[in-house]
Amino acid sequence: MNASTTSIGQYTLNRRLGCLEDGRGNAQHLRPKSYRVLELLIERRGTLVSKDDLAAGAWNDLTVTDESLSQCISDIRRVLGKEDAKLLRTVPRRGYVLKAQETHADSPESSAWGIRVGTVVLSMAAAALAILFLSGSPEHEATGAAIEDSVASVGVRLPTSGSQDWRERDANDELRAKLNEILASDPQDADAWAELGQTYWLEVKYSAWGGGRRELGQSLGALERSLILGGGAVAYRVLAEVRLDAPFKDARSLVDALAAAQAAVLLAPTDPDGLAILADALLANGYAEEAVPLIEQAIAAVAAPPDRYREIAGLIYLVEGEPAKAVEEFGRLHGAGTFSGMRDYKGWFLAASLAHAGRIEEASAVIRQAQISRPERTLDGVAVSLDSLDGQKILELVLEGLRLAGMPG
């Protein structure tokens, strides 16, 4: 569908924001999977959509239970409210039908982004918090501190997406074993499921650890379990990162990533990792300007910002037409030897930033240095190595900068 807004009863589905809005513009945010199921129903509204089609469209090739799909349908109905929930009809043992309704195209009022510094999550309706927790009973709404205390008692430090190193697999494996012990005694611990999902995601993220589709499926399964039980900011943050950076295209979804990142920041407004992933999701969805204050806040919040923060900041500045600032961020990483190994591709970002800043000779020197350890020799090769940026403006800028610096196509 081309229209970016669609009416559903008293609500409007705003695809640019990844949420439902009422007549006053207040946002109602669904869990990422629930949002995707609603999109699929809208695409075929007025017709029966089978359970299999919904599962295939929302979970790709991953196995999904009827319970998971039913939870998504329940989430949608809760947000729509008592009257509008009747628009979504269940056809027993077959699937669901969303009653046909006229759609309308973008209007300035309905599609305005409206996120500015200091108000990223304040524009969301307070009711969104209730929606996030409706799928879990009160006794399972554990805080992040609870799981941290549990794991601390067995002497394992929780990893974070910003601090974990691809060379430190042993700590991740040890943490996973301890989390499995916790879940064996309390399978309803939402936060333990979230942390377990993160351990599997890190194995996929750092390909040197050998993680693949199996581990990605285990990560998504654990994160889904966490969210069903009322999981908090960690589950949404990790899910956002998965949807942005998964090595398999069919597992990536920029809209899902943005919705999950917004939920993470709504639940933990000052968490630097959450702010960073929301900035990254905004950049990926074409909202670089709104991402600037978030990544700057994340960097200012920690004494030694992780390399990932610097990378996100540099990419945002490059898109925003401030290549000198991008050079400063990527230069910090380059000076620390970040681009010395085969795994590291971010030298291309520094070279492109230098070229866009008019420092062509320096950009060419960085390219020559990167090619000592990197296999890419052409722009096409770089594009393949930066596959997770496919279709985004930042990839075009990076390739254009490398072309300016003399790299062949």
Order of alpha helices (4+ residues) and beta strands (2+ residues): beta-beta-beta-beta-alpha-beta-alpha-alpha-beta-beta-beta-alpha-alpha-alpha-alpha-alpha-alpha-alpha-alpha-alpha-alpha-alpha-alpha-alpha-alpha-alpha-alpha
